[in-house]
Amino acid sequence: MFKGDAMSSMLKKYGSFILFAVLIVIALFFIYKKLNPKELSPNLIAAVGRIDGDLINLNTKYAGRIKDIYVDDGQPIKKGEIVAVLESKEYQAKKKQIENQIKMLQNQLQSSIYNFDIAQSTIPDALKKARLDVKIAKLKRQRLLDNIKKLKLKIQQDKRDYVRYKKLFENKAVEKRRLEFAKLQLDSDIESLNALNKELKTAAKAVEIAEITLQDQMSAQKKLDALKSNIEALKKQIKAYKASLKEIEAILAEMVIKSPIDGYVVEKIANKGEVASPGYTLATLIDPHSLYLKVFVDTIKNGKVKIGDKAEIFLDAYPNKPIPAEVVRIAQKAEFTPKEVNVRSDRIQRVYAVHLKPLKINPLLKLGIPAIGVISIDGKGLPKSLDDIPEI
């Protein structure tokens, strides 16, 4: 009992002194830390910034009412996934009208082709026959003309013979029977001539009819050519309407808005039921491949940094998980120091933006979160933790 009481008395007597000594040691440690801050290696450059990226505004190409929208803020999205569907009664009606017009023209085309096939199988033969008929009729008429010409010459001879035999009979140089025979020959030839003239009129009429028939068949041939031209015209019209239909279908396809990337939705802007005009933004997307840390380095350090330099990115929430990166862009124009950027000296008023891009996609990186970037100008000595570098 005596020994325990002695210890308790000593603690009461010296406890305050011990506590004071401990506090003095702690204070001296922090004073030392303050007077001797951890220095960054000369080959390293550290700077603060925020994760940035190339935003994609998903716009409408044509006007329409938003029928459905399937995304929300922060939602992951795959390339080709439907983001929204627009509808337009005007374009749908125009598509239906064009489809009906194509159907009507196709029916006309089938009818024209059918008529053309029939005409093509009959008109050429009929035309050939009509030409042959004209030729035969003209040959017949020409034969009659030739025969009439010969008969007229014979009649002239018959008349001369009759006149001669008449004089001979009057002079009793020939018998009456001879005169009568000459007269009979003359009358017979004249009768034959009259008959040939009647046949000639019939032959001339036949030629006229054959030529009229030929003209009709030639007109029919022109009709055949017109049918062929009409078929070609209908085909061209159908082709033009199909091109218009394809254009309308392309417009309607553009009203199904799809994601062009694998990424996520930064912000959903439009809502179901709204009318979207051309160029209206439905949502903002981002591709994780485009994420980078944008830091600012002062004019003193900028000259040391170059494209391709190795770097590490540190997030405040994960100070011991460095994200490998490299310098991909260095601004060529200085800008005034942003408010969120700390620099070594108040004398430095201008800084240069430097982009640090991760070597591969990292799920920890999110648009807009703050981060620290450490650049190695010689590719060596990159830290593995924020504890390895002084606070900035």
C-alpha positions as YAML, in Angstrom:
chain: A
units: angstrom
residues:
- id: 1
  name: MET
  ca: [0.00, 0.00, 0.00]
- id: 2
  name: PHE
  ca: [2.80, 2.34, 0.84]
- id: 3
  name: LYS
  ca: [4.52, 1.80, -2.52]
- id: 4
  name: GLY
  ca: [1.33, 2.50, -4.57]
- id: 5
  name: ASP
  ca: [0.65, 5.66, -2.62]
- id: 6
  name: ALA
  ca: [4.16, 6.87, -3.41]
- id: 7
  name: MET
  ca: [3.70, 6.39, -7.17]
- id: 8
  name: SER
  ca: [0.37, 8.20, -7.10]
- id: 9
  name: SER
  ca: [1.96, 11.11, -5.29]
- id: 10
  name: MET
  ca: [4.78, 11.31, -7.81]
- id: 11
  name: LEU
  ca: [2.32, 11.35, -10.78]
- id: 12
  name: LYS
  ca: [0.35, 14.11, -9.16]
- id: 13
  name: LYS
  ca: [3.50, 16.07, -8.44]
- id: 14
  name: TYR
  ca: [5.19, 15.64, -11.87]
- id: 15
  name: GLY
  ca: [2.20, 14.94, -14.20]
- id: 16
  name: SER
  ca: [1.77, 18.51, -15.29]
- id: 17
  name: PHE
  ca: [5.46, 18.82, -15.99]
- id: 18
  name: ILE
  ca: [5.45, 15.64, -18.14]
- id: 19
  name: LEU
  ca: [2.41, 16.80, -20.13]
- id: 20
  name: PHE
  ca: [4.01, 20.18, -20.68]
- id: 21
  name: ALA
  ca: [7.22, 18.49, -21.88]
- id: 22
  name: VAL
  ca: [5.29, 16.33, -24.36]
- id: 23
  name: LEU
  ca: [3.50, 19.38, -25.76]
- id: 24
  name: ILE
  ca: [6.86, 21.17, -26.08]
- id: 25
  name: VAL
  ca: [8.28, 18.23, -28.08]
- id: 26
  name: ILE
  ca: [5.26, 18.14, -30.40]
- id: 27
  name: ALA
  ca: [5.45, 21.91, -30.94]
- id: 28
  name: LEU
  ca: [9.16, 21.69, -31.68]
- id: 29
  name: PHE
  ca: [8.44, 18.89, -34.22]
- id: 30
  name: PHE
  ca: [5.91, 21.00, -36.12]
- id: 31
  name: ILE
  ca: [8.20, 24.06, -35.95]
- id: 32
  name: TYR
  ca: [10.95, 21.93, -37.43]
- id: 33
  name: LYS
  ca: [8.62, 20.66, -40.14]
- id: 34
  name: LYS
  ca: [7.61, 24.25, -40.90]
- id: 35
  name: LEU
  ca: [11.15, 25.54, -40.99]
- id: 36
  name: ASN
  ca: [12.38, 22.52, -42.95]
- id: 37
  name: PRO
  ca: [9.61, 21.70, -45.46]
- id: 38
  name: LYS
  ca: [9.84, 18.67, -47.70]
- id: 39
  name: GLU
  ca: [11.29, 19.77, -51.01]
- id: 40
  name: LEU
  ca: [10.30, 18.44, -54.41]
- id: 41
  name: SER
  ca: [13.02, 16.77, -56.43]
- id: 42
  name: PRO
  ca: [14.44, 19.13, -59.11]
- id: 43
  name: ASN
  ca: [13.35, 16.75, -61.88]
- id: 44
  name: LEU
  ca: [9.71, 16.82, -60.75]
- id: 45
  name: ILE
  ca: [7.05, 19.45, -61.31]
- id: 46
  name: ALA
  ca: [3.81, 19.27, -59.32]
- id: 47
  name: ALA
  ca: [0.64, 21.25, -59.97]
- id: 48
  name: VAL
  ca: [-3.03, 21.14, -59.11]
- id: 49
  name: GLY
  ca: [-5.93, 21.11, -61.52]
- id: 50
  name: ARG
  ca: [-9.21, 19.46, -62.41]
- id: 51
  name: ILE
  ca: [-10.15, 16.49, -64.57]
- id: 52
  name: ASP
  ca: [-11.40, 17.77, -67.90]
- id: 53
  name: GLY
  ca: [-12.49, 16.16, -71.17]
- id: 54
  name: ASP
  ca: [-14.00, 16.73, -74.59]
- id: 55
  name: LEU
  ca: [-17.76, 16.99, -74.15]
- id: 56
  name: ILE
  ca: [-20.06, 15.74, -76.90]
- id: 57
  name: ASN
  ca: [-23.29, 17.64, -77.35]
- id: 58
  name: LEU
  ca: [-25.81, 15.15, -78.73]
- id: 59
  name: ASN
  ca: [-27.87, 17.35, -81.03]
- id: 60
  name: THR
  ca: [-30.91, 16.80, -83.20]
- id: 61
  name: LYS
  ca: [-30.47, 17.17, -86.96]
- id: 62
  name: TYR
  ca: [-34.17, 17.66, -87.77]
- id: 63
  name: ALA
  ca: [-37.13, 19.13, -85.93]
- id: 64
  name: GLY
  ca: [-39.49, 16.81, -84.07]
- id: 65
  name: ARG
  ca: [-41.27, 16.11, -80.82]
- id: 66
  name: ILE
  ca: [-39.38, 13.99, -78.28]
- id: 67
  name: LYS
  ca: [-41.33, 10.73, -78.04]
- id: 68
  name: ASP
  ca: [-38.99, 9.06, -75.53]
- id: 69
  name: ILE
  ca: [-35.65, 9.77, -73.87]
- id: 70
  name: TYR
  ca: [-33.88, 6.88, -72.19]
- id: 71
  name: VAL
  ca: [-30.88, 8.36, -70.34]
- id: 72
  name: ASP
  ca: [-30.20, 10.29, -67.16]
- id: 73
  name: ASP
  ca: [-27.30, 12.17, -65.58]
- id: 74
  name: GLY
  ca: [-24.24, 10.02, -64.91]
- id: 75
  name: GLN
  ca: [-25.60, 6.98, -66.71]
- id: 76
  name: PRO
  ca: [-23.09, 4.76, -68.54]
- id: 77
  name: ILE
  ca: [-23.86, 4.37, -72.23]
- id: 78
  name: LYS
  ca: [-22.66, 2.15, -75.07]
- id: 79
  name: LYS
  ca: [-21.94, 3.15, -78.66]
- id: 80
  name: GLY
  ca: [-25.09, 2.70, -80.76]
- id: 81
  name: GLU
  ca: [-27.40, 2.68, -77.74]
- id: 82
  name: ILE
  ca: [-30.61, 4.67, -78.30]
- id: 83
  name: VAL
  ca: [-30.61, 7.91, -76.32]
- id: 84
  name: ALA
  ca: [-33.89, 9.40, -77.54]
- id: 85
  name: VAL
  ca: [-36.59, 8.96, -80.18]
- id: 86
  name: LEU
  ca: [-38.20, 11.88, -81.98]
- id: 87
  name: GLU
  ca: [-41.37, 11.78, -84.04]
- id: 88
  name: SER
  ca: [-42.67, 14.00, -86.84]
- id: 89
  name: LYS
  ca: [-46.17, 13.56, -88.30]
- id: 90
  name: GLU
  ca: [-45.17, 15.75, -91.25]
- id: 91
  name: TYR
  ca: [-42.30, 13.48, -92.30]
- id: 92
  name: GLN
  ca: [-44.41, 10.35, -91.71]
- id: 93
  name: ALA
  ca: [-47.19, 11.76, -93.91]
- id: 94
  name: LYS
  ca: [-44.70, 12.70, -96.59]
- id: 95
  name: LYS
  ca: [-43.25, 9.19, -96.51]
- id: 96
  name: LYS
  ca: [-46.73, 7.68, -96.90]
- id: 97
  name: GLN
  ca: [-47.50, 10.01, -99.80]
- id: 98
  name: ILE
  ca: [-44.30, 9.05, -101.61]
- id: 99
  name: GLU
  ca: [-44.94, 5.33, -101.02]
- id: 100
  name: ASN
  ca: [-48.44, 5.67, -102.53]
- id: 101
  name: GLN
  ca: [-47.04, 7.56, -105.50]
- id: 102
  name: ILE
  ca: [-44.43, 4.86, -106.10]
- id: 103
  name: LYS
  ca: [-47.12, 2.17, -105.93]
- id: 104
  name: MET
  ca: [-49.30, 4.03, -108.45]
- id: 105
  name: LEU
  ca: [-46.40, 4.53, -110.86]
- id: 106
  name: GLN
  ca: [-45.39, 0.89, -110.55]
- id: 107
  name: ASN
  ca: [-48.92, -0.16, -111.53]
- id: 108
  name: GLN
  ca: [-48.76, 2.18, -114.52]
- id: 109
  name: LEU
  ca: [-45.38, 0.74, -115.44]
- id: 110
  name: GLN
  ca: [-46.68, -2.84, -115.34]
- id: 111
  name: SER
  ca: [-49.63, -1.86, -117.55]
- id: 112
  name: SER
  ca: [-47.37, -0.05, -120.01]
- id: 113
  name: ILE
  ca: [-44.98, -3.00, -120.19]
- id: 114
  name: TYR
  ca: [-47.92, -5.36, -120.84]
- id: 115
  name: ASN
  ca: [-49.26, -3.13, -123.64]
- id: 116
  name: PHE
  ca: [-45.77, -2.75, -125.06]
- id: 117
  name: ASP
  ca: [-45.23, -6.52, -125.15]
- id: 118
  name: ILE
  ca: [-48.52, -7.04, -126.99]
- id: 119
  name: ALA
  ca: [-47.82, -4.21, -129.43]
- id: 120
  name: GLN
  ca: [-44.26, -5.38, -129.96]
- id: 121
  name: SER
  ca: [-45.47, -8.86, -130.92]
- id: 122
  name: THR
  ca: [-48.07, -7.59, -133.48]
- id: 123
  name: ILE
  ca: [-47.17, -4.15, -134.83]
- id: 124
  name: PRO
  ca: [-43.83, -4.99, -136.52]
- id: 125
  name: ASP
  ca: [-45.40, -7.93, -138.44]
- id: 126
  name: ALA
  ca: [-48.42, -5.83, -139.39]
- id: 127
  name: LEU
  ca: [-46.13, -3.04, -140.58]
- id: 128
  name: LYS
  ca: [-44.09, -5.49, -142.61]
- id: 129
  name: LYS
  ca: [-47.27, -6.90, -144.19]
- id: 130
  name: ALA
  ca: [-48.60, -3.39, -144.94]
- id: 131
  name: ARG
  ca: [-45.39, -2.49, -146.74]
- id: 132
  name: LEU
  ca: [-45.56, -5.71, -148.73]
- id: 133
  name: ASP
  ca: [-49.21, -5.06, -149.64]
- id: 134
  name: VAL
  ca: [-48.33, -1.58, -150.91]
- id: 135
  name: LYS
  ca: [-45.54, -3.05, -153.01]
- id: 136
  name: ILE
  ca: [-47.81, -5.76, -154.51]
- id: 137
  name: ALA
  ca: [-50.61, -3.26, -155.22]
- id: 138
  name: LYS
  ca: [-48.20, -0.91, -156.96]
- id: 139
  name: LEU
  ca: [-46.73, -3.79, -159.02]
- id: 140
  name: LYS
  ca: [-50.23, -4.84, -160.10]
- id: 141
  name: ARG
  ca: [-51.10, -1.29, -161.04]
- id: 142
  name: GLN
  ca: [-47.84, -0.99, -162.97]
- id: 143
  name: ARG
  ca: [-48.54, -4.22, -164.89]
- id: 144
  name: LEU
  ca: [-51.96, -2.85, -165.85]
- id: 145
  name: LEU
  ca: [-50.40, 0.40, -166.96]
- id: 146
  name: ASP
  ca: [-47.90, -1.52, -169.07]
- id: 147
  name: ASN
  ca: [-50.67, -3.64, -170.61]
- id: 148
  name: ILE
  ca: [-52.81, -0.58, -171.32]
- id: 149
  name: LYS
  ca: [-49.89, 1.09, -173.00]
- id: 150
  name: LYS
  ca: [-49.29, -1.94, -175.22]
- id: 151
  name: LEU
  ca: [-53.00, -2.26, -175.98]
- id: 152
  name: LYS
  ca: [-53.24, 1.39, -176.96]
- id: 153
  name: LEU
  ca: [-50.41, 0.89, -179.43]
- id: 154
  name: LYS
  ca: [-52.18, -2.21, -180.77]
- id: 155
  name: ILE
  ca: [-55.44, -0.27, -181.14]
- id: 156
  name: GLN
  ca: [-53.62, 2.42, -183.07]
- id: 157
  name: GLN
  ca: [-52.35, -0.32, -185.40]
- id: 158
  name: ASP
  ca: [-55.84, -1.83, -185.57]
- id: 159
  name: LYS
  ca: [-57.24, 1.51, -186.68]
- id: 160
  name: ARG
  ca: [-54.61, 1.86, -189.37]
- id: 161
  name: ASP
  ca: [-55.32, -1.70, -190.53]
- id: 162
  name: TYR
  ca: [-59.06, -1.05, -190.62]
- id: 163
  name: VAL
  ca: [-58.63, 2.16, -192.64]
- id: 164
  name: ARG
  ca: [-56.33, 0.36, -195.13]
- id: 165
  name: TYR
  ca: [-58.67, -2.64, -195.52]
- id: 166
  name: LYS
  ca: [-61.60, -0.29, -195.95]
- id: 167
  name: LYS
  ca: [-59.89, 1.46, -198.90]
- id: 168
  name: LEU
  ca: [-58.90, -1.90, -200.35]
- id: 169
  name: PHE
  ca: [-62.47, -3.15, -200.02]
- id: 170
  name: GLU
  ca: [-63.84, -0.03, -201.69]
- id: 171
  name: ASN
  ca: [-61.40, -0.70, -204.53]
- id: 172
  name: LYS
  ca: [-62.52, -4.32, -204.50]
- id: 173
  name: ALA
  ca: [-58.95, -5.36, -203.73]
- id: 174
  name: VAL
  ca: [-59.96, -7.52, -200.70]
- id: 175
  name: GLU
  ca: [-63.01, -9.37, -199.65]
- id: 176
  name: LYS
  ca: [-65.58, -7.93, -197.27]
- id: 177
  name: ARG
  ca: [-64.76, -10.66, -194.80]
- id: 178
  name: ARG
  ca: [-61.25, -9.27, -194.40]
- id: 179
  name: LEU
  ca: [-62.63, -5.79, -193.62]
- id: 180
  name: GLU
  ca: [-65.05, -7.23, -191.09]
- id: 181
  name: PHE
  ca: [-62.23, -9.12, -189.37]
- id: 182
  name: ALA
  ca: [-60.18, -5.89, -189.06]
- id: 183
  name: LYS
  ca: [-63.23, -4.12, -187.61]
- id: 184
  name: LEU
  ca: [-63.80, -6.97, -185.17]
- id: 185
  name: GLN
  ca: [-60.16, -6.87, -184.05]
- id: 186
  name: LEU
  ca: [-60.37, -3.10, -183.45]
- id: 187
  name: ASP
  ca: [-63.59, -3.36, -181.44]
- id: 188
  name: SER
  ca: [-62.23, -6.27, -179.40]
- id: 189
  name: ASP
  ca: [-59.06, -4.41, -178.47]
- id: 190
  name: ILE
  ca: [-61.05, -1.26, -177.56]
- id: 191
  name: GLU
  ca: [-63.26, -3.38, -175.31]
- id: 192
  name: SER
  ca: [-60.18, -4.95, -173.74]
- id: 193
  name: LEU
  ca: [-58.76, -1.46, -173.16]
- id: 194
  name: ASN
  ca: [-61.93, -0.38, -171.41]
- id: 195
  name: ALA
  ca: [-61.75, -3.45, -169.22]
- id: 196
  name: LEU
  ca: [-58.10, -2.75, -168.38]
- id: 197
  name: ASN
  ca: [-58.97, 0.86, -167.49]
- id: 198
  name: LYS
  ca: [-61.61, -0.41, -165.07]
- id: 199
  name: GLU
  ca: [-59.04, -2.79, -163.54]
- id: 200
  name: LEU
  ca: [-56.60, 0.11, -163.34]
- id: 201
  name: LYS
  ca: [-59.09, 2.13, -161.30]
- id: 202
  name: THR
  ca: [-59.54, -0.84, -158.94]
- id: 203
  name: ALA
  ca: [-55.76, -1.30, -158.71]
- id: 204
  name: ALA
  ca: [-55.26, 2.40, -157.99]
- id: 205
  name: LYS
  ca: [-57.87, 2.17, -155.23]
- id: 206
  name: ALA
  ca: [-56.08, -0.88, -153.82]
- id: 207
  name: VAL
  ca: [-52.80, 1.06, -153.78]
- id: 208
  name: GLU
  ca: [-54.53, 3.93, -151.97]
- id: 209
  name: ILE
  ca: [-56.01, 1.55, -149.38]
- id: 210
  name: ALA
  ca: [-52.67, -0.23, -148.92]
- id: 211
  name: GLU
  ca: [-50.88, 3.10, -148.41]
- id: 212
  name: ILE
  ca: [-53.50, 4.18, -145.83]
- id: 213
  name: THR
  ca: [-53.03, 0.86, -144.03]
- id: 214
  name: LEU
  ca: [-49.26, 1.39, -144.16]
- id: 215
  name: GLN
  ca: [-49.65, 4.85, -142.65]
- id: 216
  name: ASP
  ca: [-51.80, 3.38, -139.89]
- id: 217
  name: GLN
  ca: [-49.18, 0.75, -139.15]
- id: 218
  name: MET
  ca: [-46.42, 3.34, -139.20]
- id: 219
  name: SER
  ca: [-48.47, 5.36, -136.71]
- id: 220
  name: ALA
  ca: [-48.82, 2.20, -134.65]
- id: 221
  name: GLN
  ca: [-45.04, 1.82, -134.80]
- id: 222
  name: LYS
  ca: [-44.72, 5.37, -133.47]
- id: 223
  name: LYS
  ca: [-47.16, 4.39, -130.74]
- id: 224
  name: LEU
  ca: [-44.87, 1.48, -129.93]
- id: 225
  name: ASP
  ca: [-41.94, 3.88, -129.68]
- id: 226
  name: ALA
  ca: [-44.08, 6.16, -127.50]
- id: 227
  name: LEU
  ca: [-44.93, 3.22, -125.23]
- id: 228
  name: LYS
  ca: [-41.23, 2.45, -124.91]
- id: 229
  name: SER
  ca: [-40.45, 6.09, -124.09]
- id: 230
  name: ASN
  ca: [-43.31, 6.13, -121.58]
- id: 231
  name: ILE
  ca: [-41.89, 3.04, -119.88]
- id: 232
  name: GLU
  ca: [-38.48, 4.72, -119.57]
- id: 233
  name: ALA
  ca: [-40.13, 7.89, -118.24]
- id: 234
  name: LEU
  ca: [-42.07, 5.90, -115.64]
- id: 235
  name: LYS
  ca: [-38.89, 4.13, -114.56]
- id: 236
  name: LYS
  ca: [-37.15, 7.48, -114.11]
- id: 237
  name: GLN
  ca: [-40.08, 8.84, -112.09]
- id: 238
  name: ILE
  ca: [-40.09, 5.77, -109.86]
- id: 239
  name: LYS
  ca: [-36.33, 6.11, -109.38]
- id: 240
  name: ALA
  ca: [-36.73, 9.78, -108.42]
- id: 241
  name: TYR
  ca: [-39.52, 9.00, -105.94]
- id: 242
  name: LYS
  ca: [-37.48, 6.15, -104.46]
- id: 243
  name: ALA
  ca: [-34.59, 8.60, -103.96]
- id: 244
  name: SER
  ca: [-37.02, 10.95, -102.19]
- id: 245
  name: LEU
  ca: [-38.28, 8.05, -100.09]
- id: 246
  name: LYS
  ca: [-34.72, 7.13, -99.18]
- id: 247
  name: GLU
  ca: [-34.10, 10.72, -98.14]
- id: 248
  name: ILE
  ca: [-37.23, 10.73, -95.94]
- id: 249
  name: GLU
  ca: [-36.24, 7.39, -94.43]
- id: 250
  name: ALA
  ca: [-32.77, 8.81, -93.70]
- id: 251
  name: ILE
  ca: [-34.40, 11.78, -91.95]
- id: 252
  name: LEU
  ca: [-36.63, 9.47, -89.89]
- id: 253
  name: ALA
  ca: [-33.59, 7.33, -89.05]
- id: 254
  name: GLU
  ca: [-31.83, 10.48, -87.81]
- id: 255
  name: MET
  ca: [-34.76, 10.94, -85.41]
- id: 256
  name: VAL
  ca: [-33.62, 7.85, -83.54]
- id: 257
  name: ILE
  ca: [-30.75, 9.47, -81.65]
- id: 258
  name: LYS
  ca: [-27.96, 7.03, -80.78]
- id: 259
  name: SER
  ca: [-24.80, 7.38, -78.77]
- id: 260
  name: PRO
  ca: [-21.68, 7.80, -80.92]
- id: 261
  name: ILE
  ca: [-19.38, 6.61, -78.13]
- id: 262
  name: ASP
  ca: [-18.84, 4.26, -75.22]
- id: 263
  name: GLY
  ca: [-18.98, 6.62, -72.28]
- id: 264
  name: TYR
  ca: [-21.44, 8.16, -69.91]
- id: 265
  name: VAL
  ca: [-24.02, 10.92, -69.77]
- id: 266
  name: VAL
  ca: [-22.75, 14.12, -68.21]
- id: 267
  name: GLU
  ca: [-26.09, 15.88, -68.33]
- id: 268
  name: LYS
  ca: [-29.57, 15.11, -69.64]
- id: 269
  name: ILE
  ca: [-30.97, 18.35, -71.04]
- id: 270
  name: ALA
  ca: [-34.19, 17.52, -72.90]
- id: 271
  name: ASN
  ca: [-37.36, 15.86, -71.64]
- id: 272
  name: LYS
  ca: [-40.10, 13.71, -73.13]
- id: 273
  name: GLY
  ca: [-42.79, 15.69, -74.94]
- id: 274
  name: GLU
  ca: [-40.63, 18.70, -75.77]
- id: 275
  name: VAL
  ca: [-40.40, 19.96, -79.34]
- id: 276
  name: ALA
  ca: [-36.79, 19.90, -80.51]
- id: 277
  name: SER
  ca: [-35.65, 22.24, -83.25]
- id: 278
  name: PRO
  ca: [-32.69, 21.41, -85.53]
- id: 279
  name: GLY
  ca: [-29.48, 21.57, -83.49]
- id: 280
  name: TYR
  ca: [-31.29, 21.17, -80.16]
- id: 281
  name: THR
  ca: [-29.09, 19.50, -77.52]
- id: 282
  name: LEU
  ca: [-30.70, 16.46, -75.93]
- id: 283
  name: ALA
  ca: [-27.81, 15.40, -73.69]
- id: 284
  name: THR
  ca: [-24.12, 15.92, -73.10]
- id: 285
  name: LEU
  ca: [-21.86, 12.87, -73.27]
- id: 286
  name: ILE
  ca: [-18.21, 12.24, -72.62]
- id: 287
  name: ASP
  ca: [-15.81, 9.58, -73.78]
- id: 288
  name: PRO
  ca: [-13.56, 8.30, -70.95]
- id: 289
  name: HIS
  ca: [-10.73, 8.13, -73.48]
- id: 290
  name: SER
  ca: [-10.85, 11.92, -73.73]
- id: 291
  name: LEU
  ca: [-10.42, 12.59, -69.99]
- id: 292
  name: TYR
  ca: [-7.26, 14.38, -68.93]
- id: 293
  name: LEU
  ca: [-5.95, 16.42, -66.02]
- id: 294
  name: LYS
  ca: [-5.56, 20.08, -66.83]
- id: 295
  name: VAL
  ca: [-2.91, 21.68, -64.62]
- id: 296
  name: PHE
  ca: [-1.17, 25.03, -64.79]
- id: 297
  name: VAL
  ca: [2.57, 25.53, -64.54]
- id: 298
  name: ASP
  ca: [4.32, 28.87, -64.20]
- id: 299
  name: THR
  ca: [6.58, 30.47, -66.74]
- id: 300
  name: ILE
  ca: [9.64, 29.27, -64.87]
- id: 301
  name: LYS
  ca: [8.68, 25.59, -65.07]
- id: 302
  name: ASN
  ca: [7.01, 25.68, -68.46]
- id: 303
  name: GLY
  ca: [10.30, 25.69, -70.33]
- id: 304
  name: LYS
  ca: [11.24, 22.37, -68.75]
- id: 305
  name: VAL
  ca: [8.08, 20.48, -69.67]
- id: 306
  name: LYS
  ca: [7.78, 18.78, -73.06]
- id: 307
  name: ILE
  ca: [5.28, 16.60, -74.88]
- id: 308
  name: GLY
  ca: [5.62, 12.93, -73.91]
- id: 309
  name: ASP
  ca: [7.02, 13.54, -70.42]
- id: 310
  name: LYS
  ca: [5.96, 10.88, -67.93]
- id: 311
  name: ALA
  ca: [3.59, 11.91, -65.16]
- id: 312
  name: GLU
  ca: [1.40, 10.65, -62.35]
- id: 313
  name: ILE
  ca: [-2.09, 11.80, -61.40]
- id: 314
  name: PHE
  ca: [-3.18, 11.71, -57.73]
- id: 315
  name: LEU
  ca: [-6.75, 12.05, -56.54]
- id: 316
  name: ASP
  ca: [-7.40, 13.43, -53.06]
- id: 317
  name: ALA
  ca: [-9.57, 10.42, -52.24]
- id: 318
  name: TYR
  ca: [-6.83, 7.98, -53.32]
- id: 319
  name: PRO
  ca: [-3.48, 9.54, -52.35]
- id: 320
  name: ASN
  ca: [-1.69, 6.20, -52.60]
- id: 321
  name: LYS
  ca: [-3.03, 5.18, -56.02]
- id: 322
  name: PRO
  ca: [-1.00, 7.00, -58.67]
- id: 323
  name: ILE
  ca: [-2.49, 6.97, -62.16]
- id: 324
  name: PRO
  ca: [0.22, 6.76, -64.86]
- id: 325
  name: ALA
  ca: [-0.07, 9.54, -67.44]
- id: 326
  name: GLU
  ca: [1.93, 11.57, -69.92]
- id: 327
  name: VAL
  ca: [2.05, 15.15, -71.16]
- id: 328
  name: VAL
  ca: [-0.02, 15.39, -74.35]
- id: 329
  name: ARG
  ca: [-0.46, 19.15, -74.71]
- id: 330
  name: ILE
  ca: [1.29, 22.33, -73.62]
- id: 331
  name: ALA
  ca: [-0.46, 25.62, -74.22]
- id: 332
  name: GLN
  ca: [1.47, 27.99, -76.46]
- id: 333
  name: LYS
  ca: [-0.15, 31.03, -74.93]
- id: 334
  name: ALA
  ca: [0.07, 32.08, -71.29]
- id: 335
  name: GLU
  ca: [-3.00, 33.06, -69.28]
- id: 336
  name: PHE
  ca: [-3.60, 34.75, -65.97]
- id: 337
  name: THR
  ca: [-3.44, 32.48, -62.96]
- id: 338
  name: PRO
  ca: [-6.87, 30.88, -62.33]
- id: 339
  name: LYS
  ca: [-8.26, 31.38, -58.83]
- id: 340
  name: GLU
  ca: [-8.08, 27.69, -57.96]
- id: 341
  name: VAL
  ca: [-4.39, 27.42, -58.83]
- id: 342
  name: ASN
  ca: [-1.66, 27.98, -56.24]
- id: 343
  name: VAL
  ca: [1.75, 29.10, -57.44]
- id: 344
  name: ARG
  ca: [5.05, 29.33, -55.70]
- id: 345
  name: SER
  ca: [5.29, 33.09, -55.74]
- id: 346
  name: ASP
  ca: [2.80, 35.92, -55.85]
- id: 347
  name: ARG
  ca: [5.13, 37.52, -58.38]
- id: 348
  name: ILE
  ca: [4.13, 34.90, -60.95]
- id: 349
  name: GLN
  ca: [0.96, 36.18, -62.60]
- id: 350
  name: ARG
  ca: [0.84, 34.07, -65.76]
- id: 351
  name: VAL
  ca: [0.74, 30.30, -66.18]
- id: 352
  name: TYR
  ca: [0.53, 27.77, -69.00]
- id: 353
  name: ALA
  ca: [-2.07, 25.01, -69.22]
- id: 354
  name: VAL
  ca: [-0.62, 21.49, -69.46]
- id: 355
  name: HIS
  ca: [-2.71, 18.41, -70.22]
- id: 356
  name: LEU
  ca: [-1.84, 15.11, -68.56]
- id: 357
  name: LYS
  ca: [-3.60, 12.17, -70.20]
- id: 358
  name: PRO
  ca: [-3.85, 8.77, -68.45]
- id: 359
  name: LEU
  ca: [-2.12, 5.96, -70.31]
- id: 360
  name: LYS
  ca: [-5.34, 3.93, -70.09]
- id: 361
  name: ILE
  ca: [-8.91, 4.44, -68.96]
- id: 362
  name: ASN
  ca: [-9.25, 4.67, -65.20]
- id: 363
  name: PRO
  ca: [-12.71, 4.37, -63.57]
- id: 364
  name: LEU
  ca: [-11.61, 6.64, -60.71]
- id: 365
  name: LEU
  ca: [-11.41, 9.66, -63.00]
- id: 366
  name: LYS
  ca: [-14.56, 11.77, -63.14]
- id: 367
  name: LEU
  ca: [-15.16, 15.00, -64.96]
- id: 368
  name: GLY
  ca: [-14.52, 18.06, -62.78]
- id: 369
  name: ILE
  ca: [-12.90, 16.43, -59.75]
- id: 370
  name: PRO
  ca: [-9.70, 18.07, -58.43]
- id: 371
  name: ALA
  ca: [-6.39, 16.25, -58.75]
- id: 372
  name: ILE
  ca: [-2.65, 16.74, -58.46]
- id: 373
  name: GLY
  ca: [-0.32, 16.07, -61.34]
- id: 374
  name: VAL
  ca: [3.38, 15.33, -60.97]
- id: 375
  name: ILE
  ca: [5.57, 15.53, -64.08]
- id: 376
  name: SER
  ca: [9.04, 14.05, -64.40]
- id: 377
  name: ILE
  ca: [11.15, 15.98, -66.87]
- id: 378
  name: ASP
  ca: [13.62, 13.11, -67.13]
- id: 379
  name: GLY
  ca: [11.21, 10.18, -66.72]
- id: 380
  name: LYS
  ca: [12.59, 9.21, -63.31]
- id: 381
  name: GLY
  ca: [11.66, 9.54, -59.65]
- id: 382
  name: LEU
  ca: [7.89, 9.75, -59.96]
- id: 383
  name: PRO
  ca: [6.33, 9.45, -56.51]
- id: 384
  name: LYS
  ca: [4.06, 6.57, -55.53]
- id: 385
  name: SER
  ca: [2.12, 8.54, -52.93]
- id: 386
  name: LEU
  ca: [1.16, 12.12, -52.16]
- id: 387
  name: ASP
  ca: [3.07, 11.70, -48.92]
- id: 388
  name: ASP
  ca: [6.27, 11.64, -51.01]
- id: 389
  name: ILE
  ca: [5.84, 15.24, -52.18]
- id: 390
  name: PRO
  ca: [5.36, 18.51, -50.29]
- id: 391
  name: GLU
  ca: [1.89, 20.00, -50.02]
- id: 392
  name: ILE
  ca: [0.96, 22.35, -52.84]
...
